[in-house]
Amino acid sequence: MPFIEEDTVEPDNEALNYVKSKLTTNYISLEGYSTSDLQLRFLLDRYIIKADTTEENLRKELLNSFKFQVYTILSKITGRSVIVLLYKEDFSRFVLYDIDSEKIKLICDIKSLDELIEHLKIVIPLKRRSITKDFREKGYLKDIDKIFRDKEHPWPPNIDLLILNKSLEPKVILEFTKTNKTNIIEHELRKYYKEDVNRWKAIKALSDTIKTPVKIVIWAEESNLKKWGIKGHSVKVTTVNEIIDNSNNRNQIYNIMDIEDFVKTINQGD
């Protein structure tokens, strides 16, 4: 029985889950990244502790995981650490690690949530700002995220999908954005640019540091697509550079395609 499992916050993202199910290339999701002054500070990830055990066993399981290989590669590319939090869902234990390209360092193994917050303030000096995906419905937030927000130290935004090449190096980042009210064909991100500007700039900082392009995938539930008269399961795709560089341009470039065809382009590396 494994001692830990990956923590996820958006299980109802139909498009993301479909893409995951059809990918033939390696990929991971990361549960956070922090930026400051348009520079990437840290990458972050989270796991749930499923069974009581020693810190040594937790460390061994993490060291033997597929994601640990990716953490070390990302650290080497970016020159930044990957901060990994392991926690019990009843908040009775928190284990925090600092992982770089050469080693894994234990920051703390503690029982106090308040003490964890103090460690996070030192390791990840976060600010209360809009890049934390505040537009996400409350129902998507896990209990630990609600607590972090209540403590005015919100956990940073996640990386939906980081697609990897055969050497486990980053190839493309996929960020998913859902539209509920506006027809997917008519939905334009420039209309919301001012309120989401910190989010896009943070993603751009991530992209520049990892040296990896970011594709933004606008999606809608199939029931809404049918209501709008759109056949199949279409998505609307653009890039973070296009959003920032043409924020005031009515002619932002989007590609509308069936999600299955979109996955094929990712698998082919196009």
Secondary structure by P-SEA (a helix, b strand, c coil): cccbbbbbccccaaaaaaaaaccccccccccccccccccccccbbbbbbcccccaaaaaaaaaacaaaaaaaaaaaaccbbbbbbbbbccccbbbbbbbcccccccccccccaaaaaaaaaaacccccccccccccccccccaaaaaaaaacccccccccbbbbcccccccbbbbbbbbccccccccccccccccaaaaaaaaaaaaaaacbbbbbbbbbcaaaaaaaccccbbbbbbcaaaaaacccccccbbbbbcaaaaaaaaaacc
